[in-house]
Amino acid sequence: MTLIALDDICFAYPGHAPVLDGASLTLEAGQRLAITGPNGAGKSTLLHIMLGLQRPTSGTVTAFGQVRTAEADFHEVRRRVGLVFQDADDQLFCPTVAEDIAFGPLNLGKTRDEALAIVDRVLDDLDLRHLKDRITHKLSGGEKRLVTLATVLAMEPEALLLDEPTNALDTRNEARLLEILQSLPQAILLVSHAPAFREALAPDRMDLRGGKLIPA
């Protein structure tokens, strides 16, 4: 089953040449797909377009069988697809780890008790229970990265978009993150400059060059 499809996507930042110029891809249920390409090629932009955080100048975004164009169309997509941003500080904004993880479930209408149960379950699944009451901004870079993943998994998404998830990770935490991600059932679209991590997690690959996606 196709979860997300981009067809002939074009996008340009104001006053600049197009970043994307006819990019197309599909992400199937359970698929692990990596996108590679040089810095500035538009990889992060592509992920943002999938969630409606950026709007293409032309082309079609289809998610879960429906074409998505207006802001309201993407609300469902953002509930069902989790994005781990390149910079963890863009994603963590509550005082404590538990509050950050509970934020998404509470927004989905869970009660406080239900949200706290989700916090405990996700932290246990990721072996991060020791971070539950920590102050988020005092965590190490690697801890923030793992907590960011926890905040996304708490939403129980059907697909994960990962933008340079190994940023700020030491070797031990990178291995731990890989182990966690390999065990998940979700489809994964990965942007990563780490070849070994990429090959271990997402064997399917497309290369973004000249604004187009080419099977690699």
Secondary structure, 3 states (H helix, E strand, C coil): CEEEEEEEEEECCCCCCCCEEEEEEEEECCCEEEEECCCCCCHHHHHHHHCCCCCCCEEEEEECCEEECCHHHHHHHHHHEEEECCCHHHCCCCCEHHHHHHHHHHHCCCCHHHHHHHHHHHHHHCCCHHHCCCEHHHCCHHHHHHHHHHHHHCCCCCEEEEECCCCCCCHHHHHHHHHHHHHCCCEEEEECCCHHHHHHHCCEEEEEECCEEEEC
